[in-house]
Amino acid sequence: MKQLLMSFLFVLLIHLSYGQINYIAANAVNTSGIYTDLGTNGAEITTIGNSYDDANSFPQDIGFSFNFNGTSFTQFVLNSNGVIKLGDIGPANDVYDALASSEENLIYPFNRDLIAGTLPEYRIFTSGSAPNRVCTIQFKNLKDFQSSPSAEQFSSLNFQIKLYETSNDIEFVYGSFVATSAAVQDLDISVGIKGADAAASVNVTKASADGWSAASFINGSYTGETHTTRYTVLPDPGRTYRFVDAAILNNDAQVSNVYALTKIPLSYGTPHIISSLIENKGVGTISNLAVTLTVTGANTFTDTKSVVSLAAGNASTVSFAGFTPVNAGTNVITVSVATDDNNSNNSITVNQDVNTDTYSYADNAVNTGSEGYSAGLAGMFVTKYSLTGIAFVQNVNIFIPNLAVNEGKTIYAVVLDPAGAIIGQSANYNITAGDLGAYKSFTFNVSPFINGGDFFVGLAQTSDALQYFPLGVQNEIPARPATYYTVPSLVGGIAPSEITSLGKFMIEAVVSINALPVKISDFEGNIQNSNALLSWLTYEKTNDQFEVQKSPAKGTNWTTIGTVTAFSNGGLANKYQFTDVGISSGNWMYRLKIIDKAGKFTYSPIIVLQLKGKSLFILDQNYPNPALDVTMIRYELAKDATVSMELYSMDGKKIMALQKGRQLKGAYNISVNTKTLSMPAGKYIYRMVIQDAASGEVITQSRAMNVIR
């Protein structure tokens, strides 16, 4: 793929070169059908040497003239690796990757290194009468070659190519695929048709976990997923990929994609720059092509840019002037080009939801694909948005695909700054069956603050022995630039890497000028003299009140036992306390219902307290906090105990052990010099573990420390 960047009258033109072929992805069809084995109809195709491994057949008669890539063909040569080459000259015997080879005029329904299974056969049968004859080429009982036979994924593969007279349509029809019991692997399979080179090809793509009915078509070579296949996801018998002949016209400009936010928040996501991919599908160069953006509905806007010259087979991404909607509602966005020889592809219309707080690139449809890191690996999928002004990220909404393998796996949401540092992280979450096939909303204990500009939101996928696919994606070929990224680690500070081959990430960001409802940074409790002592901290007053709620452990009957009014402490930490007096013995759950001034509310994490007597210890908040250099941590022991205290960064790295060993009853202070420890600005956790020297009972408590520079 050739890429050229140039500018004209503030128009961003990214030129992509596509070869010409008389088929296009937009006309291709993925549909259900019926697979009918040829049986003894027609004639068996024999290969040179009667081999089923890296072998070509003798030239075979199609039975009629078939037009492909500007040439009329009456013969083809079959290759054992799931390919035919039109004409009377065969391809190289070892054509394992049709797109990477120099061979022309290839048709490949399942291109990989294939060998004979049980009772293999190649067969041809031309049926019907002129001018509507059909030539069927059948590959029967093949299997994938592996260096170790025990690793073979399929014991039997059955598929057909159908060539249609007059219409010049091509169909791939799939029959039974029989899986082995080997360890599952993802196989990269090339599926498609190719003219003079890889640029002049149309290919079928899917993720390994997606059903064959979800496969889609692309113009040109693969840039990400091939037709990735695994034996746990087999084709439904009769699954058909159809390539429809499309006449190539002299003057044919096509609007191929519109790149706009499908959800845009007023005041935060503006001015919004909409762009569009324009392709020259004709055979002549197009000059001074006018491309017009029109916005109607809740808001109105129009802008026209000119593409000075667009050669045949090339494409340009046109960026329009910034657009600032002022009314909430639905915008109807249309990008169009002037009338030409083919007006069916001259415009695309998309809807845009103008709202108060939410960003999204995905539309309201379900996912067309699913993405995840390989077994044993962890990492992040993130989307970049741009914010005008200042705001807090309230939620990240992530679409979780409806795949059983996702259930029980652990994920969480993240917010990253432009350098990739983690500035917001939700609690770990185990996916349930009820989450599948829908958006899941993640919140943060402290809403990440965005001071204008770019930021990333996304999904963090923890490692698992089995591969899973927790992120839904939608087709976008080619994907818009500078939007979708990956980070092959769960550690912050790594710059995200752009990826354009996976499609649109189904990740939304919800923002607000206020952190509403307020997110608490600590919620803790201990028991003293049969009283439950609860405490929590906030750093801004943006809510109205806290309701303290209580329930027996493992119960769901929450009761409000008190209300605490929010207050402001001049920008410093706001510390709250509540005492539940005279609780009975047993385990008790406590939570806070955090209510903002508009009546919105959220809940804090749940803590569980057990009445056993006096608290073993009290761990105070470090002072001062935030810390510039030296800060003090005070704790108090009610009994002799073994004490361990450690300091961690937010990515789990241990900074140092602050205390370890047995100590007598009393109060203690630990000094922490953040400069000596070379602690950069950010949030840290100090954790204390106490073991009662007499009873052996263990209690753990943590607090957050903030460092500024």
C-alpha positions in Angstrom: 0.0 0.0 0.0 1.4 3.3 -1.0 0.7 6.3 1.2 1.3 10.0 0.3 0.6 13.0 2.6 -0.1 16.4 1.1 -2.0 19.5 1.8 -4.2 21.8 -0.3 -6.3 24.7 1.0 -6.3 23.2 4.5 -7.6 19.9 3.2 -5.8 16.8 4.5 -5.4 14.4 1.6 -4.1 10.9 2.5 -3.6 9.1 -0.9 -4.0 5.3 -0.9 -3.3 3.4 -4.1 -5.7 0.5 -4.9 -5.4 -1.7 -8.0 -8.3 -2.1 -10.4 -10.3 -5.3 -10.7 -13.9 -5.8 -11.9 -15.0 -6.8 -8.3 -15.3 -4.6 -5.2 -15.9 -5.3 -1.6 -19.0 -3.1 -1.5 -20.8 -5.4 -3.9 -19.7 -8.7 -2.2 -22.3 -10.7 -0.2 -21.9 -13.0 2.8 -25.0 -15.2 3.0 -26.4 -18.6 4.0 -27.0 -21.3 1.4 -26.9 -25.0 0.6 -23.8 -27.1 0.0 -24.5 -29.9 -2.5 -21.6 -32.4 -2.9 -21.0 -33.2 -6.6 -20.9 -36.9 -6.0 -20.1 -38.5 -9.3 -21.3 -35.6 -11.4 -18.7 -34.1 -13.8 -15.1 -35.3 -13.8 -12.4 -35.9 -11.3 -9.5 -33.5 -11.6 -6.1 -35.2 -11.4 -2.9 -33.4 -10.5 0.5 -33.8 -12.1 2.0 -36.8 -10.3 -1.4 -37.6 -8.7 -0.3 -35.7 -5.6 -2.3 -33.8 -3.1 0.6 -31.9 -1.7 1.9 -28.8 -3.4 0.6 -29.9 -6.8 -1.0 -28.4 -9.9 -3.6 -30.0 -12.1 -3.6 -30.1 -15.9 -5.5 -27.2 -17.5 -9.3 -27.7 -17.0 -12.0 -26.4 -19.3 -14.5 -24.1 -17.7 -17.1 -24.8 -20.4 -17.8 -21.2 -21.3 -16.0 -17.9 -21.4 -15.5 -16.3 -18.0 -14.4 -12.6 -17.8 -12.0 -11.7 -15.0 -9.6 -8.8 -14.6 -10.3 -7.6 -18.2 -9.6 -11.0 -19.8 -11.8 -13.7 -21.1 -10.8 -17.1 -19.7 -11.9 -20.6 -20.8 -9.5 -22.7 -18.6 -8.0 -22.8 -15.2 -5.4 -24.8 -13.3 -6.2 -26.1 -9.8 -3.5 -26.0 -7.1 -3.8 -28.3 -4.1 -3.4 -25.4 -1.6 -7.0 -24.3 -2.1 -6.4 -22.1 -5.2 -7.2 -22.0 -8.9 -5.4 -19.8 -11.4 -7.4 -18.7 -14.5 -5.7 -19.5 -17.8 -3.7 -22.6 -19.0 -0.5 -21.9 -17.0 -0.4 -23.0 -13.4 0.9 -21.1 -10.4 4.0 -22.1 -8.4 3.3 -25.4 -6.6 3.8 -24.0 -3.1 1.4 -21.0 -3.4 0.5 -20.9 0.4 -0.2 -17.2 0.4 -1.9 -16.0 -2.7 -1.5 -12.3 -1.8 2.2 -12.5 -1.1 2.9 -14.4 -4.4 3.6 -12.8 -7.7 0.9 -15.0 -9.4 -2.0 -13.2 -11.1 -5.7 -14.1 -11.7 -6.1 -16.2 -8.6 -9.3 -17.4 -6.9 -8.7 -18.8 -3.4 -11.6 -20.0 -1.2 -9.3 -21.5 1.5 -5.6 -20.8 0.8 -3.1 -22.5 3.1 -0.7 -25.4 2.9 -3.2 -28.2 2.5 -2.7 -32.0 2.1 -4.9 -35.1 1.6 -7.3 -36.3 4.3 -9.2 -39.5 4.0 -10.5 -40.2 0.4 -9.5 -36.8 -1.0 -10.7 -35.6 -4.4 -10.8 -32.7 -6.7 -13.8 -32.5 -9.2 -15.3 -30.2 -11.8 -18.9 -30.1 -13.1 -20.3 -27.5 -15.5 -24.1 -27.5 -15.3 -27.0 -25.6 -17.0 -27.3 -24.3 -20.5 -26.0 -21.2 -22.2 -26.0 -18.3 -21.4 -26.5 -19.3 -17.7 -24.1 -22.1 -17.1 -22.3 -22.7 -13.8 -18.8 -24.3 -13.4 -18.4 -25.9 -9.9 -14.8 -26.8 -8.8 -14.9 -28.9 -5.6 -12.1 -29.6 -3.0 -13.0 -32.6 -1.0 -11.6 -34.2 2.2 -8.5 -32.1 2.5 -6.7 -31.1 5.8 -4.3 -28.5 7.0 -0.6 -29.4 7.0 1.3 -29.1 10.3 4.9 -29.9 10.9 3.6 -32.4 13.6 0.6 -34.4 12.5 -0.7 -34.3 16.0 -1.2 -30.5 15.7 -3.5 -30.7 12.6 -6.6 -28.7 13.3 -9.0 -30.3 10.7 -9.3 -33.9 9.5 -11.6 -33.0 6.7 -12.2 -29.7 4.7 -14.8 -29.4 2.0 -15.5 -26.4 -0.2 -16.4 -25.3 -3.7 -15.8 -22.5 -6.2 -18.6 -21.6 -8.5 -18.1 -19.5 -11.7 -21.2 -18.1 -13.3 -21.5 -17.5 -17.1 -22.6 -14.1 -18.3 -22.8 -12.4 -14.8 -19.2 -13.4 -14.1 -20.1 -13.8 -10.5 -17.9 -16.0 -8.2 -19.1 -17.9 -5.2 -17.3 -19.8 -2.4 -19.5 -22.4 -0.8 -18.4 -24.2 2.3 -19.4 -27.7 3.3 -18.5 -29.8 6.4 -15.3 -29.0 8.3 -14.3 -31.8 10.8 -12.2 -30.7 13.7 -9.5 -32.8 15.4 -8.8 -33.0 19.1 -5.4 -31.2 18.9 -4.7 -28.1 21.0 -6.6 -25.2 19.3 -4.7 -22.9 17.1 -5.6 -19.8 15.1 -4.9 -20.4 11.4 -4.3 -17.5 9.0 -6.3 -18.3 5.9 -6.4 -16.2 2.7 -9.9 -16.1 1.2 -10.6 -14.0 -1.8 -9.9 -13.1 -5.5 -6.8 -11.4 -7.0 -6.1 -9.7 -10.3 -2.7 -8.3 -11.3 -1.4 -7.8 -7.7 -2.5 -7.8 -4.1 -3.8 -4.2 -4.4 -6.1 -5.5 -7.1 -7.8 -8.0 -4.8 -11.0 -8.4 -2.8 -10.6 -10.5 0.4 -12.7 -11.9 3.2 -11.7 -11.1 6.8 -12.9 -12.3 10.2 -11.5 -12.8 13.7 -11.0 -16.3 14.9 -13.6 -16.1 17.6 -16.3 -14.7 15.2 -18.7 -16.8 13.3 -18.3 -17.1 9.5 -21.6 -15.2 9.1 -19.7 -12.2 10.6 -17.0 -12.2 8.0 -16.7 -9.0 5.9 -15.0 -8.0 2.6 -12.1 -5.6 2.0 -10.5 -4.1 -1.1 -6.8 -4.8 -1.3 -4.5 -6.9 0.9 -5.1 -7.8 4.5 -3.8 -5.1 7.0 -4.9 -6.9 10.1 -7.0 -10.0 10.5 -6.9 -12.5 7.7 -9.8 -15.0 7.4 -8.6 -16.2 10.8 -10.0 -19.7 11.5 -10.1 -22.0 14.5 -11.8 -25.4 14.8 -14.0 -24.2 17.6 -15.8 -21.9 15.1 -16.8 -23.9 12.0 -18.7 -22.7 9.0 -22.4 -23.4 8.9 -22.9 -25.8 5.9 -23.8 -23.8 2.8 -22.1 -20.6 4.0 -21.5 -18.6 0.8 -19.2 -15.7 0.0 -20.3 -14.1 -3.3 -18.2 -11.8 -5.4 -20.3 -9.7 -7.9 -18.9 -8.4 -11.1 -18.9 -4.6 -11.2 -18.3 -2.8 -14.4 -15.4 -0.3 -14.2 -16.5 3.2 -15.3 -14.4 6.1 -16.6 -15.6 8.7 -14.0 -16.6 7.1 -10.7 -15.8 8.9 -7.4 -17.0 7.0 -4.3 -17.6 8.2 -0.8 -16.3 5.2 1.1 -16.3 6.3 4.7 -17.4 9.2 6.9 -15.2 9.7 10.0 -17.3 11.5 12.7 -18.1 11.0 16.3 -21.4 9.1 16.6 -21.8 10.6 20.1 -20.4 14.1 20.8 -20.7 16.0 24.1 -21.7 19.7 23.9 -19.0 22.0 25.2 -16.4 19.3 25.4 -16.0 17.7 22.0 -16.0 20.8 19.8 -15.0 22.1 17.4 -15.4 18.7 15.8 -13.5 17.9 12.6 -15.4 15.5 10.3 -13.5 13.7 7.6 -14.3 11.4 4.7 -12.5 8.8 2.6 -13.0 9.4 -1.1 -11.9 6.8 -3.7 -11.6 6.9 -7.5 -13.3 3.7 -8.6 -13.1 4.7 -12.3 -10.3 4.3 -14.9 -9.7 8.0 -15.5 -8.0 10.7 -13.3 -10.6 12.9 -11.6 -9.7 16.6 -11.4 -11.0 19.4 -9.1 -13.5 17.0 -7.3 -15.8 18.9 -5.0 -16.6 17.1 -1.7 -19.4 18.5 0.4 -20.2 18.0 4.1 -23.8 18.8 5.0 -25.2 18.7 8.6 -28.9 18.9 9.2 -31.2 18.0 12.1 -30.5 19.4 15.5 -27.8 21.6 14.1 -26.9 22.8 10.6 -23.5 23.2 8.9 -22.0 22.9 5.5 -18.5 23.0 4.0 -17.0 22.1 0.7 -13.4 21.0 -0.1 -11.7 20.4 -3.4 -9.5 17.4 -4.3 -7.2 18.8 -7.1 -6.4 15.5 -8.7 -7.2 11.9 -7.8 -5.7 9.1 -10.0 -7.5 5.9 -10.9 -7.4 3.5 -8.0 -6.3 6.1 -5.5 -8.1 7.4 -2.4 -8.0 10.6 -0.3 -9.1 11.5 3.2 -10.7 14.9 3.1 -10.9 16.8 6.4 -13.6 19.6 6.7 -13.6 22.8 8.7 -14.3 22.4 12.4 -18.0 22.2 13.4 -19.4 23.3 16.7 -23.0 22.1 17.4 -25.0 24.2 19.9 -28.2 22.1 20.3 -28.6 18.6 21.8 -30.4 16.1 19.6 -29.6 14.1 16.4 -27.5 15.5 13.6 -27.7 13.9 10.2 -24.3 14.1 8.6 -23.9 13.6 4.8 -20.8 13.7 2.7 -21.3 13.8 -1.1 -19.5 14.2 -4.4 -20.8 15.5 -7.7 -22.8 13.5 -10.1 -20.7 11.1 -12.2 -21.0 7.9 -14.2 -22.1 5.9 -11.1 -24.4 7.9 -8.7 -25.1 4.9 -6.4 -21.9 5.5 -4.4 -21.8 9.3 -4.3 -22.8 9.9 -0.7 -22.9 8.4 2.8 -25.1 9.6 5.6 -24.6 8.8 9.3 -26.3 10.0 12.4 -24.7 11.8 15.3 -26.1 12.0 18.9 -25.3 15.5 20.3 -25.5 15.1 24.1 -24.2 16.6 27.3 -21.5 14.2 28.3 -20.7 11.2 26.1 -18.1 10.5 23.3 -18.2 7.5 21.0 -17.0 6.5 17.5 -19.2 3.3 17.4 -22.7 3.2 16.1 -25.7 1.7 17.8 -25.4 -1.6 16.0 -23.9 -4.7 17.6 -20.3 -5.7 17.3 -19.0 -7.2 14.0 -15.9 -8.5 15.7 -14.2 -9.3 19.0 -10.7 -8.6 20.1 -8.5 -9.8 22.9 -4.9 -10.6 23.8 -3.5 -14.1 23.3 -3.5 -16.6 26.1 -1.1 -15.7 28.9 -0.8 -12.1 27.8 -2.3 -8.9 29.2 -2.7 -5.4 27.8 -4.9 -2.5 27.1 -7.2 -1.4 24.2 -7.7 2.4 24.2 -9.5 5.0 22.2 -8.3 8.6 21.9 -10.7 11.5 22.4 -10.0 15.2 22.5 -11.5 17.6 25.1 -12.1 21.3 25.0 -11.8 23.0 28.4 -11.6 20.9 31.6 -13.7 18.0 32.8 -13.6 14.8 34.8 -14.1 11.4 33.2 -17.1 9.9 35.0 -17.5 6.6 33.3 -16.0 4.4 30.6 -18.6 2.2 28.8 -17.2 -0.9 27.1 -19.1 -3.3 24.8 -18.4 -6.9 25.9 -19.0 -9.5 23.1 -21.5 -12.3 23.6 -18.8 -15.0 23.8 -19.0 -17.7 26.6 -15.2 -17.7 26.9 -15.4 -14.1 28.3 -17.5 -15.1 31.3 -15.6 -15.1 34.6 -12.6 -13.2 33.1 -11.2 -10.1 34.9 -11.0 -6.7 33.2 -11.1 -3.1 34.3 -11.3 0.4 32.7 -8.5 2.9 32.4 -7.9 6.5 31.6 -4.5 7.5 30.2 -2.9 10.9 29.7 -1.3 11.6 26.3 2.0 10.0 27.4 0.2 6.8 28.4 0.4 7.3 32.2 -2.6 5.8 34.0 -4.6 8.7 35.6 -7.7 6.7 36.3 -8.4 3.0 37.0 -11.6 1.3 38.0 -11.8 -1.7 40.3 -11.2 -5.1 38.8 -14.3 -6.7 37.4 -15.2 -10.3 36.7 -17.4 -10.5 33.6 -20.8 -12.2 34.2 -23.2 -13.9 31.8 -25.5 -10.8 32.1 -22.7 -8.5 30.7 -22.3 -10.4 27.4 -23.5 -8.7 24.3 -24.0 -5.3 25.9 -22.1 -2.2 27.1 -20.7 -2.4 30.7 -20.2 0.9 32.5 -17.1 1.3 34.7 -16.7 4.1 37.4 -13.7 5.4 39.3 -13.1 6.0 43.0 -11.6 9.3 42.0 -12.8 10.8 38.7 -9.7 11.4 36.5 -9.2 15.1 35.7 -8.6 16.2 32.1 -7.1 19.6 31.6 -8.0 19.9 27.9 -6.5 18.2 24.9 -6.2 14.5 24.1 -6.8 11.6 26.5 -7.3 7.9 26.2 -10.0 5.7 27.7 -10.2 2.0 27.3 -10.2 -1.6 28.6 -7.4 -3.4 30.5 -7.4 -7.1 29.9 -5.7 -9.3 32.5 -3.9 -12.4 31.5 -5.6 -15.8 31.5 -4.5 -19.3 30.6 -7.3 -19.4 27.9 -7.6 -16.7 25.3 -10.7 -14.5 25.6 -12.1 -11.5 23.7 -13.6 -8.8 26.0 -13.7 -5.9 23.5 -16.4 -5.5 20.8 -15.3 -3.8 17.5 -17.2 -2.7 14.4 -16.0 -2.7 10.8 -14.1 0.4 9.6 -11.9 -0.1 6.6 -9.6 1.6 6.6 -9.8 2.8 10.1 -9.6 6.6 10.8 -6.1 7.7 11.7 -4.9 8.6 15.3 -7.9 7.0 17.0 -7.4 3.4 18.1 -4.4 2.2 20.1 -3.1 -0.8 22.1 -0.7 -1.0 25.0 0.9 -4.5 25.5 1.1 -4.1 29.2 -0.9 -3.1 32.3 1.8 -0.8 33.5 1.3 2.9 32.9 3.7 5.2 31.3 4.0 3.3 28.0 3.0 5.3 25.0 0.0 3.7 23.2 0.7 2.3 19.7 -1.8 3.2 17.0 -3.5 0.3 15.3 -5.7 0.6 12.2 -6.5 -3.0 11.4 -9.0 -4.0 14.1 -11.9 -1.6 13.2 -13.8 0.7 15.5 -13.3 0.1 19.3 -16.7 0.1 21.0 -15.5 2.3 23.9 -17.3 5.3 25.2 -16.1 8.1 27.5 -18.6 10.0 29.8 -17.3 13.4 31.1 -18.5 16.2 33.3 -17.3 19.6 34.5 -17.9 18.3 38.0 -16.9 15.0 39.4 -20.6 14.1 40.0 -21.4 12.2 42.1 -18.2 12.7 44.1 -15.9 9.7 44.2 -14.4 8.8 47.6 -10.7 8.1 47.8 -10.9 6.0 51.0 -13.8 4.2 52.8 -12.7 2.3 55.9 -14.0 1.0 59.1 -13.1 -0.7 62.4 -14.8 -1.7 65.5 -14.2 -0.3 69.0 -16.3 -1.1 72.1 -19.1 -2.6 70.0 -19.3 0.5 67.8 -18.6 0.5 64.1 -16.4 3.5 63.3 -16.6 4.4 59.6 -14.5 7.1 57.8 -13.9 8.3 54.3 -12.2 11.1 52.3 -13.0 13.2 49.4 -11.0 16.0 47.7 -13.8 18.2 46.3 -17.3 19.1 47.4 -19.5 18.4 44.4 -22.2 16.3 46.1 -25.0 17.1 48.6 -24.9 14.2 51.1 -23.9 10.7 51.9 -26.4 8.0 53.1 -24.7 5.4 55.3 -26.3 2.0 54.5 -25.9 -1.3 56.4 -26.8 -5.0 55.7 -26.0 -8.3 57.3 -23.0 -10.0 55.6 -24.0 -11.9 52.4 -27.4 -10.2 52.5 -29.1 -7.8 50.1 -31.4 -5.9 52.6 -29.7 -2.6 52.8 -31.0 -0.1 55.4 -30.1 3.6 55.6 -28.8 4.1 59.2 -27.8 7.7 58.9 -27.0 10.7 56.6 -23.9 12.9 56.5 -24.0 16.3 54.8 -21.1 17.1 52.5 -18.9 20.1 53.2 -15.8 21.9 51.7 -12.4 22.2 53.4 -10.9 24.9 51.1 -9.5 22.5 48.6 -7.9 20.2 51.2 -9.1 16.6 51.9 -12.6 16.4 53.3 -12.7 13.8 56.0 -16.0 12.3 57.2 -16.8 10.0 60.1 -19.9 8.1 61.1 -20.4 5.8 64.1 -22.9 2.9 64.2 -23.4 2.5 67.9 -24.0 -0.7 69.7 -23.9 -3.3 66.9 -24.5 -6.9 67.7 -21.9 -9.6 67.2 -21.4 -11.0 63.7 -20.4 -9.8 60.2 -21.9 -6.5 58.9 -21.6 -4.9 55.5 -21.5 -1.1 55.1 -21.6 1.1 52.0 -22.2 4.8 51.1 -24.9 6.1 48.8 -23.3 9.2 47.3 -25.9 11.7 46.1 -25.2 14.9 44.1 -27.2 18.1 44.1 -29.2 17.0 41.0 -30.3 13.8 42.7 -27.9 11.5 40.8 -26.2 8.9 43.0 -23.7 6.1 43.1 -22.4 3.6 45.6 -19.1 3.2 47.3 -17.3 -0.1 47.6 -18.6 -2.3 50.3 -16.6 -3.0 53.5 -17.3 -5.8 55.9 -16.7 -5.5 59.7 -16.9 -8.3 62.3 -17.5 -7.7 66.0 -14.7 -9.4 67.9 -13.8 -6.7 70.4 -11.5 -3.7 70.3 -9.8 -2.8 67.1 -6.2 -4.0 66.8 -5.0 -0.8 65.3 -5.7 2.6 63.8 -3.9 3.7 60.6 -4.1 7.5 60.0 -3.9 9.4 56.8 -0.3 10.6 56.1 0.2 14.3 56.8 0.7 16.5 54.9 -1.2 15.0 52.0 -0.5 15.8 49.2 3.2 15.5 50.1 5.9 17.6 48.5 8.8 16.1 50.3 8.6 14.6 53.8 5.3 13.2 55.1 4.4 11.4 58.3 2.3 8.2 58.7 0.9 7.6 62.2 -0.6 4.4 63.5 -1.7 3.1 66.8 -1.7 -0.5 68.2 -4.2 -1.5 70.9 -2.2 -4.7 71.6 1.3 -6.1 71.0 1.4 -7.2 67.4 3.6 -8.1 64.4 3.5 -5.1 62.0 4.3 -5.0 58.3 3.9 -1.8 56.3 4.8 -1.3 52.6 4.6 1.5 50.1 3.4 0.8 46.5 3.0 2.7 43.3 -0.4 2.4 41.5 0.9 -0.2 39.1 1.7 -2.5 42.0 5.4 -1.9 42.2 6.8 -1.9 45.8 8.6 1.3 46.6 9.9 0.2 50.0 9.1 -1.7 53.2 8.4 1.0 55.8 8.2 -1.2 58.8 8.4 -4.9 59.6 8.6 -6.7 62.9 6.9 -7.1 66.3 5.9 -4.0 68.2 4.4 -3.2 71.6 1.1 -1.6 72.2 1.2 2.2 71.6 1.3 4.9 69.0 4.0 5.2 66.2 5.1 7.6 63.5 7.0 6.8 60.3 8.7 9.5 58.2 8.6 9.1 54.4 10.9 11.3 52.3 9.3 11.2 48.9 12.2 13.1 47.3 14.9 10.7 48.6 12.8 7.8 47.3 12.6 9.6 43.9 8.8 9.3 43.9 7.3 11.2 40.9 4.0 13.1 41.3 1.0 10.8 41.5 -0.9 8.5 43.7 0.6 5.8 45.9 -0.8 3.2 48.4 0.7 2.3 51.8 -0.6 -0.9 53.2 -0.3 -2.2 56.8 -0.8 -5.8 58.0 -1.2 -6.5 61.7 -1.1 -9.9 63.4 -2.3 -10.0 67.0 0.6 -11.6 69.0 -1.9 -13.4 71.3 -4.7 -14.6 69.0 -3.0 -14.6 65.6 -5.9 -12.6 64.1 -4.8 -10.6 61.0 -6.2 -7.3 59.8 -5.1 -5.4 56.7 -5.7 -1.7 56.0 -4.6 0.6 53.2 -4.6 4.3 52.5 -3.7 6.5 49.5 -0.8 9.0 49.5 -0.6 11.8 47.0 2.7 13.2 45.9 3.0 16.6 44.1 6.0 18.2 42.5 
